[in-house]
Amino acid sequence: MSLVLDPAAQDLLFREARTANTFTDEPVTDEQVQAIYDLVKYGPTAFNQTPLRVVLVRSAEARERLVTHMAEGNQAKTAAAPLVAILAADNEFHEELPSLLPHFPQAKDLFFSERPARESAASLNAALQAAYFIVGVRAAGLAAGPMTGYDAAGIQKEFLDDDHTPLMVVNIGKPGEDAWFPRSPRLSFEDVVTTV
Ligand SMILES: Cc1cc2nc3c(=O)[nH]c(=O)nc-3n(C[C@H](O)[C@H](O)[C@H](O)COP(=O)(O)O)c2cc1C
């Protein structure tokens, strides 16, 4: 009663949405990924810094290279998913800041002239955007399989550069047979929320 979002949409995005470990062969198109991005780009980030960057791993050759950097338990599903995305944080996001924050262009030099400050901001805000991205995948009627079980330095060297830090690799597609592990419990409201 307290939620205004249509109950079917609540189920699609959260209650019935699961982390997929197997996928059908149905392709995930660039149009779908663009629709997902064009929805989730509105999710908030500090100073509107939007530091998330996405590498779509489409070619068989790139997929093979990626799989070698995944933890053993993540290799088969990363090899088989219709689409795999590397989500990364851009530690040089401040270059875009004056155009992303036109009412406060001074923010770039005031807050982000030092690399450590940028890395810490990029890590938090790109992670937020990664979460929006996963929900966006679900909004497209697809399932996401986010993973951090990988050799981060290897992925950074192979697919990114010194300015881009890998955050997670996400398998994307329609869930296949036996796609889910058993649903694990969640903490209750009482466990998590305190009021002062
Ligand atoms: C950031 C992140 C990293 C994860 N890394 C892995 C991973 O390396 N391998 C794996 O099998 N699952 C991984 N998972 C999947 C989680 O275990 C799964 O999303 C969680 O248990 C909830 O599962 P459910 O959506 O089916 O309820 C990861 C999930 C997230 C969000």
The ligand as an ORCA input file, in Angstrom:
! r2SCAN-3c Opt
* xyz 0 1
  C      28.935     -6.993     -6.916
  C      28.536     -8.441     -7.021
  C      29.509     -9.404     -7.200
  C      29.157    -10.744     -7.327
  N      30.130    -11.666     -7.626
  C      29.767    -12.927     -7.926
  C      30.715    -13.851     -8.423
  O      31.887    -13.556     -8.617
  N      30.285    -15.114     -8.732
  C      28.981    -15.492     -8.557
  O      28.643    -16.635     -8.876
  N      28.051    -14.618     -8.082
  C      28.411    -13.348     -7.787
  N      27.457    -12.451     -7.368
  C      26.057    -12.893     -7.237
  C      25.491    -12.784     -5.818
  O      25.915    -13.848     -5.029
  C      23.948    -12.751     -5.943
  O      23.596    -11.606     -6.691
  C      23.257    -12.670     -4.601
  O      23.515    -13.811     -3.831
  C      21.734    -12.527     -4.766
  O      21.203    -13.586     -5.504
  P      19.676    -13.545     -6.010
  O      19.565    -12.317     -6.880
  O      19.472    -14.792     -6.802
  O      18.813    -13.460     -4.811
  C      27.785    -11.117     -7.224
  C      26.813    -10.139     -7.044
  C      27.171     -8.816     -6.947
  C      26.086     -7.773     -6.807
*
